[in-house]
Amino acid sequence: MRTIFQMGIPVSGKNMFPSNIAGLPTWFTIRASRHGYVGRRKEVDFLVAMNPETAREDVLNLEPGAAVVYDEPLQLRNLRSDLHFYPVPFDKLVAPVCPDAKLRKLVRNMIYDGVVAWLLSLEMPEIYKALVKQFGKRKAKAAELNWGAAQAGYDWAAQTLTKTDPYRAERMNKTAGKVIIDGNSACALGAMFAGVTVVTWYPITPSSSLVESLIAYARRYRHDPATGKATYAIVQAEDELASIGMALSAGWAGARAMTATAGPGISLMSEFIGLGYYAELPVVVFDIERVGPSTGLPTRTAQGDILKNAILSHGDTRHPMFFPASPEECFSMTIEAFDFAEQFQTPLFVMSDLDLGMNSWMADPFPYPDKPIRRGKVLSAEDLDKLGSFARYKDVDGDGIGYRTLPGTKHQAAAYFTRGSGHNEKAQYTEREDDYIHNMERLAHKFENMRRHVPAPVVRINERARIGFVAVGTSDYAVRESSDQLRHEYGIETSYLRLRAYPFTAELEDFIRRHERVYVVDQNRDAQLLALMRLEYEPELIAKLRSVRYFGGMPLDARTVTDEVVRQERK
């Protein structure tokens, strides 16, 4: 994958691995496209069959004309006559390269890199460069050993194989200046630049690598230069309940605080999230979505927490959500999320998924932030000297947001109670009907005010289109490719609006009004994004909405979207 990237060809990589730790088969899929498509493609053109347990099934599932590189003893050639087969004697080739029998099992897998390089016209100097980058300077001997295996595979293929398939790679110039990174690492970098100081978490796939990356960055960059002491706190809690409780407490105390989890963890956090909403405590929660319900498919991707997170907890609650679709947005929207949570004094969900969070994506270098951190309505001792007093939950400015002080503010008027029970404007306990109604209406007004401040959607209007797409997150890659398929193969023109946040903004309503039908793309069974839209709009707009759903756990592919739209358009 890195070699293809270094040759200037748009590429992405997806690691498909089981949740069972018993050493079951895994797959790594690479999408390379001269057109720049990097979303999953359902069809496999070129298979390297290294899993004996699944090789037969993998071959039987291929479309006619695909190529197969395989370990010669598997005898896969006998399965079909409509494929291009390339048997390779891996054990025979690795023996001269690696005299140490204990290492051969590790090194033999590099043989196929050389074989595939010859078959696909990949440049061997780029293979070497990718190897050196992978192993690093400290493992130069290991890199050279593996390079010998790759070179042996290339030489053997050049001398032995006859290429019969049509697939090859040709150098381009479409990756210049870009990097390869996963979304979780990008979120971790964003949190660093946002000024996060308290991170509390409990490990869960697929969010763990976000905090693990953040730990590495913090250890490297977050120490007082004079004392050497850490200027951050990262706590692995005993469970998700404890982690969100600590994060909310840190937010109350004035820290920039966060936690990272997945759907099951979010479910456990429900009551505390309600406290954050009602007591108005800022915290950023990263939800790296996976397949449910229950344990579900922990190592498969989905967008199944949208509806739950919008109204998480009991009673009347509404929570903002950000939907990044790329590593660049994971970085920039994370920074924005911390500002937003403090500006509106509320829990905020950053909604990523396993596909974005754990897989390899091309990205432009992240821009260095040029705006100061926004802490929202925080009163200093000097402010209190001028005011004399303040009411924590009073809407002074008409935006639904009260003023707060931070613990330790040296002023006799700074103290207040934070209450998750009934309270009035002064944070005093009350069960009065009018106080409760007034407070809840203020919170609803604050939520409505968020619409003018959340990240705006990305809108592409096609004046010739009668239909449009609406999607979030990683559905973007499939939708954009599907739009091209619909135009080229069926003559169907489409517009597209990619939501980047909830609550929805005025652009969404305008988009629905100007199209006859709008296809809402969901990576879940129950069309949750569509359901959330139905809660907001009148029957006239709801009647225009159509659903495109996929919930099999694999990253969404364009052909699935195209086929479903064509089916519904032909009704």
C-alpha positions in Angstrom: 0.0 0.0 0.0 2.7 2.4 0.9 4.6 1.6 -2.3 1.5 2.4 -4.4 1.1 5.6 -2.4 4.8 6.6 -3.0 4.2 6.0 -6.7 1.7 8.9 -6.6 -1.4 6.7 -6.9 -4.5 7.4 -4.7 -4.8 4.5 -2.3 -6.3 3.4 1.0 -5.9 0.3 3.2 -8.4 -1.5 5.3 -7.5 -4.1 7.9 -10.3 -6.7 8.3 -9.6 -8.7 11.5 -11.7 -10.9 13.8 -12.6 -10.0 17.4 -11.6 -13.5 18.5 -8.0 -13.5 19.8 -7.4 -17.2 18.8 -5.3 -16.3 15.7 -8.1 -16.5 13.2 -7.5 -15.3 9.6 -7.3 -11.7 8.7 -7.5 -9.7 5.5 -6.0 -6.5 4.4 -7.6 -4.8 1.4 -6.0 -2.1 -0.7 -8.0 0.2 -3.0 -6.0 2.0 -5.7 -7.7 4.1 -8.3 -6.4 6.6 -10.8 -9.8 8.4 -10.4 -9.0 9.0 -6.7 -11.6 6.6 -5.3 -10.5 5.3 -1.9 -13.7 3.9 -0.5 -14.2 0.1 -0.2 -14.8 -1.7 -3.5 -16.9 -4.9 -3.0 -15.3 -6.7 -6.0 -11.7 -8.0 -5.6 -9.6 -7.8 -8.7 -6.3 -9.1 -7.4 -6.2 -11.7 -4.5 -3.1 -12.7 -2.6 -4.3 -15.9 -0.8 -2.3 -16.4 2.3 -5.0 -17.8 4.6 -5.2 -21.6 4.1 -8.5 -21.7 6.1 -10.3 -19.3 3.8 -8.4 -19.5 0.5 -10.9 -21.7 -1.3 -13.9 -19.6 -0.2 -12.0 -16.4 -1.2 -11.3 -17.8 -4.6 -14.8 -19.0 -5.2 -16.2 -15.5 -4.4 -14.1 -13.7 -7.0 -15.6 -12.2 -10.2 -14.4 -13.9 -13.5 -11.1 -12.4 -14.7 -9.6 -11.7 -11.3 -6.0 -12.6 -10.5 -4.8 -15.0 -7.7 -1.4 -15.2 -6.2 -1.3 -18.2 -3.8 1.0 -20.6 -1.9 1.6 -23.5 -4.4 0.6 -26.4 -2.0 -3.0 -24.9 -1.7 -3.6 -26.1 -5.3 -6.2 -23.4 -5.9 -5.9 -23.5 -9.7 -8.2 -26.6 -9.7 -11.1 -24.6 -8.3 -11.9 -22.5 -11.4 -11.0 -21.9 -15.0 -12.0 -18.3 -15.4 -9.3 -16.7 -13.2 -5.6 -15.9 -13.6 -3.6 -18.1 -11.2 0.0 -17.6 -10.1 1.2 -20.4 -7.8 4.3 -19.5 -5.7 6.6 -21.9 -3.8 7.0 -19.7 -0.8 8.9 -22.2 1.4 11.3 -23.0 -1.4 12.1 -19.4 -2.1 12.5 -18.3 1.5 15.0 -21.0 2.6 18.1 -19.5 0.8 17.1 -16.0 1.9 16.6 -16.8 5.6 18.9 -19.5 7.0 17.3 -19.2 10.4 14.4 -21.6 10.3 12.7 -19.8 13.3 12.5 -16.6 11.3 11.3 -18.1 8.0 7.7 -18.0 8.9 7.9 -14.2 9.5 10.1 -13.5 6.4 8.2 -15.8 3.9 5.3 -13.4 3.7 7.6 -10.8 2.2 8.1 -13.0 -0.8 4.7 -12.1 -2.1 5.6 -8.4 -2.1 8.2 -9.1 -4.7 5.9 -11.3 -6.7 3.1 -8.8 -6.7 5.6 -6.0 -7.5 6.5 -7.8 -10.7 3.0 -8.7 -11.6 1.6 -5.2 -11.0 4.7 -3.2 -12.2 5.4 -1.8 -8.8 8.8 -0.1 -8.5 11.2 -2.1 -6.3 13.0 1.0 -5.0 9.7 2.1 -3.6 9.2 -1.3 -2.0 12.6 -0.8 -0.3 11.8 2.7 0.8 8.5 1.5 2.3 10.3 -1.4 4.1 12.8 1.0 5.7 10.1 3.3 6.8 8.2 0.4 8.3 11.1 -1.0 10.3 12.8 2.2 11.2 16.5 2.9 11.7 16.8 0.7 14.8 15.7 -2.4 12.9 18.0 -2.0 9.8 19.0 -5.6 9.8 15.4 -6.8 9.9 14.6 -4.5 7.0 17.5 -5.9 4.9 16.5 -9.5 5.7 12.9 -8.7 4.5 14.2 -6.8 1.5 16.1 -9.9 0.5 12.9 -11.9 0.6 11.1 -9.3 -1.5 13.9 -9.2 -4.0 13.9 -13.0 -4.3 10.1 -13.0 -5.0 10.6 -10.4 -7.7 13.4 -12.2 -9.4 11.6 -15.5 -9.3 8.4 -14.0 -10.7 10.3 -12.2 -13.5 12.1 -15.5 -14.5 9.2 -17.9 -14.0 5.7 -16.4 -14.3 3.9 -15.4 -17.5 1.5 -12.5 -16.8 -2.0 -13.1 -18.2 -4.1 -10.6 -16.2 -4.7 -7.0 -17.2 -3.9 -5.3 -13.9 -0.9 -3.0 -13.4 0.1 0.2 -11.6 1.5 3.2 -13.3 3.2 6.1 -11.6 1.1 9.2 -11.2 1.4 12.5 -9.3 -1.7 12.6 -7.1 -0.3 12.0 -3.6 2.4 14.7 -3.5 2.6 16.3 -0.1 0.1 13.9 1.4 0.6 11.6 4.4 -1.0 8.2 5.4 -2.7 8.3 8.8 -5.7 6.7 10.6 -8.6 8.7 12.0 -7.9 7.8 15.6 -4.3 9.2 15.4 -5.7 12.3 13.8 -8.2 12.8 16.6 -5.4 12.4 19.2 -3.4 15.1 17.5 -6.4 17.3 17.3 -7.0 16.8 21.1 -3.3 17.8 21.7 -3.6 21.0 19.7 -7.0 21.7 21.4 -5.2 21.8 24.7 -6.7 18.7 26.4 -5.3 18.2 29.9 -7.5 15.4 31.3 -8.2 12.1 29.5 -10.1 9.3 31.2 -10.9 6.1 29.4 -11.6 2.4 29.5 -10.2 0.3 26.7 -12.6 -0.9 24.0 -12.3 -1.7 20.3 -12.2 0.4 18.1 -11.4 3.5 20.3 -8.4 2.3 22.3 -5.8 3.3 19.7 -7.1 6.9 19.9 -6.1 7.2 23.6 -3.0 5.1 23.1 -1.8 7.6 20.4 -2.7 10.5 22.7 -0.6 8.9 25.5 2.4 8.8 23.3 2.0 12.4 22.2 1.5 13.6 25.7 4.5 11.8 27.1 6.6 13.4 24.4 5.3 17.0 24.5 3.4 17.7 27.7 5.9 18.2 30.4 6.8 21.3 32.3 10.3 22.3 31.0 11.5 23.5 34.4 10.4 20.6 36.6 9.9 17.8 34.0 6.5 17.0 35.6 3.6 16.0 33.4 1.1 18.8 32.7 -1.7 16.3 31.9 -3.6 13.5 33.5 -4.5 10.3 31.6 -6.4 7.8 33.7 -7.4 4.3 32.7 -10.6 3.9 34.8 -12.2 0.7 36.1 -15.1 1.0 33.7 -16.8 3.4 31.3 -19.0 4.8 34.1 -16.0 5.9 36.1 -14.3 7.3 33.0 -17.2 9.7 32.0 -17.7 10.7 35.7 -14.1 11.7 36.0 -14.2 13.5 32.6 -17.3 15.5 33.6 -15.7 16.4 36.9 -12.6 17.6 35.2 -14.7 19.7 32.8 -16.5 21.2 35.7 -13.1 22.1 37.3 -12.0 23.9 34.2 -9.9 21.3 32.5 -10.3 20.5 28.8 -11.5 16.9 29.3 -12.4 14.0 27.1 -13.1 10.3 27.0 -13.1 7.8 24.1 -15.2 4.7 23.7 -17.6 2.8 21.4 -21.3 2.0 21.5 -21.3 -0.4 24.5 -19.4 2.2 26.5 -21.8 5.0 25.5 -24.7 2.9 26.8 -23.1 2.6 30.2 -22.4 6.3 30.3 -26.1 7.3 29.7 -26.9 8.5 33.2 -23.8 10.6 33.6 -24.3 12.1 30.1 -27.7 13.2 31.4 -26.0 14.9 34.4 -23.6 16.7 32.0 -26.6 18.0 29.9 -28.7 19.1 32.9 -25.8 20.5 35.1 -24.2 21.9 31.9 -20.7 20.5 32.1 -18.4 20.6 29.1 -16.8 17.3 27.9 -15.9 15.8 24.6 -16.8 12.1 24.0 -15.3 10.3 21.1 -17.6 7.5 19.9 -15.7 5.3 17.4 -18.8 3.3 16.3 -18.9 -0.4 15.7 -21.6 -3.0 15.0 -24.2 -3.8 17.7 -26.4 -4.5 19.5 -24.7 -6.0 22.6 -21.2 -7.2 21.9 -22.2 -7.4 18.2 -19.3 -7.4 15.8 -16.6 -5.5 17.7 -14.2 -5.3 14.8 -16.6 -4.3 12.1 -17.8 -0.8 11.3 -21.2 0.9 11.5 -23.0 4.1 12.2 -25.4 2.7 14.7 -25.2 5.2 17.6 -26.6 8.3 15.8 -30.2 8.2 17.2 -29.1 7.0 20.6 -26.5 9.7 21.1 -28.8 12.5 20.0 -31.2 11.8 22.9 -29.0 9.8 25.3 -30.1 9.5 28.9 -33.6 9.6 30.5 -36.0 12.6 30.3 -35.7 15.3 27.7 -32.1 15.6 26.4 -30.5 16.7 23.2 -26.8 16.4 22.5 -24.7 17.9 19.7 -22.7 15.6 17.4 -19.9 16.2 15.0 -19.4 13.8 12.0 -15.8 13.9 10.6 -15.4 12.1 7.3 -11.6 12.2 6.9 -8.4 12.4 8.9 -8.2 16.1 8.2 -11.6 16.6 9.7 -10.8 14.3 12.6 -8.0 16.8 13.4 -9.8 20.1 12.8 -13.2 19.1 14.1 -11.7 17.7 17.3 -10.2 21.2 18.0 -13.5 22.7 17.2 -15.3 20.2 19.5 -13.4 21.3 22.6 -14.2 24.9 21.9 -17.8 24.1 21.2 -18.3 22.0 24.4 -17.0 24.9 26.5 -18.9 27.5 24.6 -22.2 25.7 25.1 -21.3 24.0 28.4 -22.4 20.6 27.4 -21.3 17.1 26.4 -20.5 16.8 22.8 -20.0 13.6 20.7 -17.4 13.3 18.0 -18.9 10.5 15.9 -16.2 8.5 14.1 -16.4 4.8 13.2 -14.0 1.8 13.0 -13.4 2.4 9.2 -12.3 5.9 9.7 -10.7 5.4 13.1 -8.5 2.3 12.5 -7.9 2.1 8.8 -5.2 3.9 6.7 -6.2 7.0 4.7 -4.4 9.6 2.6 -4.5 13.1 4.1 -3.2 16.5 3.5 -0.9 17.8 6.2 -2.9 19.3 9.1 -2.8 23.1 9.3 -1.4 24.6 12.4 -4.3 26.2 14.4 -4.3 29.9 14.0 -7.2 30.8 16.4 -7.0 31.1 20.1 -8.7 28.6 22.4 -12.3 29.7 23.3 -13.3 28.9 26.9 -16.8 30.3 26.7 -18.5 32.3 29.4 -16.1 32.0 32.3 -16.1 34.8 34.9 -12.9 35.8 36.5 -12.4 37.5 39.9 -12.1 40.8 38.1 -15.5 40.2 36.3 -17.1 39.4 39.7 -15.7 42.6 41.2 -17.7 44.5 38.5 -20.8 42.4 38.8 -20.9 41.7 42.5 -22.7 38.4 42.0 -24.0 36.0 39.3 -26.7 33.4 38.8 -25.2 30.2 37.3 -28.2 29.2 35.2 -29.6 32.6 34.2 -29.8 33.4 30.5 -28.3 36.9 30.6 -27.6 37.2 26.8 -30.6 35.5 25.4 -28.6 32.6 23.9 -29.6 30.0 26.6 -26.0 29.9 28.0 -25.3 30.9 31.6 -22.1 32.2 33.0 -19.9 30.0 35.2 -16.9 30.3 37.4 -14.1 27.8 37.9 -13.2 26.2 41.2 -10.4 28.2 42.9 -11.5 31.6 41.6 -10.5 33.9 44.5 -13.7 35.8 45.0 -16.4 35.4 47.6 -19.1 35.5 44.9 -17.5 32.8 42.8 -19.0 29.7 44.5 -22.1 28.0 43.3 -23.7 24.5 43.5 -23.8 22.3 40.4 -27.0 20.4 40.5 -28.3 17.4 38.6 -31.5 17.7 40.5 -34.2 20.4 40.1 -32.7 23.9 40.3 -33.5 27.5 39.6 -31.4 30.2 37.9 -29.2 30.6 41.1 -28.6 26.8 41.1 -30.7 26.5 44.2 -32.6 23.3 44.8 -36.2 23.5 43.8 -39.1 21.3 42.6 -41.3 24.2 41.6 -43.1 23.6 38.3 -42.4 27.0 36.9 -38.6 26.7 37.7 -38.3 23.4 36.0 -40.2 24.4 32.9 -38.2 27.6 32.6 -34.9 25.8 33.0 -35.8 23.1 30.4 -37.0 25.7 27.9 -33.8 27.5 28.3 -31.8 24.3 27.6 -34.0 23.7 24.5 -33.3 27.3 23.4 -29.6 26.7 23.9 -29.8 23.7 21.7 -31.6 25.6 18.9 -28.9 28.3 19.2 -26.3 25.6 18.4 -27.6 25.3 14.8 -25.8 28.6 13.9 -22.5 27.4 15.4 -22.0 23.8 14.4 -19.8 22.9 11.4 -21.8 23.6 8.2 -22.6 20.8 5.8 -20.7 20.3 2.6 -23.2 20.9 -0.2 -22.8 20.1 -3.9 -25.8 21.3 -5.9 -26.2 19.9 -9.4 -28.7 22.1 -11.3 -29.7 19.2 -13.5 -30.5 16.8 -10.6 -34.0 15.9 -9.4 -32.6 13.7 -6.7 -30.1 14.2 -3.9 -28.0 12.3 -1.4 -27.6 13.1 2.3 -24.9 11.2 4.3 -22.5 11.5 7.2 -18.9 10.4 7.9 -17.3 7.5 5.9 -20.5 7.1 3.8 -19.0 10.0 1.9 -16.6 7.9 -0.1 -19.3 5.5 -1.3 -21.8 8.3 -2.1 -19.3 10.4 -4.2 -18.3 7.3 -6.2 -21.9 6.2 -6.5 -22.8 9.7 -7.9 -20.3 9.1 -10.7 -21.7 5.6 -11.4 -25.2 6.8 -11.6 -24.3 9.5 -14.0 -22.0 7.4 -16.3 -24.0 4.2 -16.2 -27.6 5.3 -15.9 -27.6 9.0 -16.9 -28.9 9.9 -13.4 -27.7 13.3 -12.1 -27.5 13.8 -8.3 -26.8 16.5 -5.8 -25.1 15.8 -2.5 -25.2 17.2 1.0 -22.8 15.8 3.6 -23.8 16.6 7.1 -21.0 17.5 9.4 -23.0 18.1 12.6 -26.2 17.8 14.6 -28.3 19.8 15.3 -29.1 20.2 11.6 -28.7 23.5 10.0 -30.9 25.5 7.6 -28.9 24.1 4.6 -30.5 20.7 5.1 -34.0 21.9 4.8 -33.2 24.0 1.8 -31.6 21.0 0.1 -34.6 18.8 0.7 -37.0 21.4 -0.6 -35.2 21.9 -3.9 -35.2 18.1 -4.8 -38.0 15.7 -5.7 -36.4 12.9 -3.7 -33.6 12.7 -1.3 -31.8 9.5 -0.5 -30.5 9.3 3.1 -27.6 6.9 3.4 -27.3 5.0 6.7 -24.8 2.4 7.9 -27.3 0.8 10.2 -30.4 -1.3 10.0 -33.0 1.1 11.2 -32.1 4.2 9.1 -31.2 6.2 12.2 -30.1 9.4 10.3 -33.3 9.4 8.4 -35.3 8.8 11.6 -33.6 11.8 13.2 -34.5 13.9 10.2 -38.1 12.7 10.5 -38.3 14.0 14.0 -37.5 17.5 12.8 -39.4 18.2 9.6 -43.0 18.5 8.6 -44.8 15.8 6.5 -44.2 17.7 3.2 -40.4 17.3 3.5 -40.5 13.8 5.1 -42.4 12.6 2.1 -39.4 13.3 -0.1 -37.0 11.2 2.0 -35.9 7.8 0.9 -33.6 5.3 2.7 -30.4 3.6 1.5 -29.2 1.2 4.2 -26.2 -1.1 4.7 -25.5 -2.8 8.0 -23.3 -5.8 7.2 -20.3 -4.5 9.1 -18.0 -3.9 6.1 -17.2 -0.4 5.0 -19.9 0.9 2.7 -19.2 0.5 -1.0 -20.5 2.5 -3.9 -22.1 -0.3 -5.8 -24.4 -1.0 -2.9 -25.6 2.6 -2.9 -26.0 2.7 -6.7 -28.0 -0.5 -7.0 -30.4 0.6 -4.3 -31.0 4.0 -5.8 -31.6 2.5 -9.3 -34.0 -0.1 -7.8 -36.0 2.6 -6.1 -35.9 5.0 -9.1 -37.3 2.3 -11.3 -40.4 1.6 -9.1 
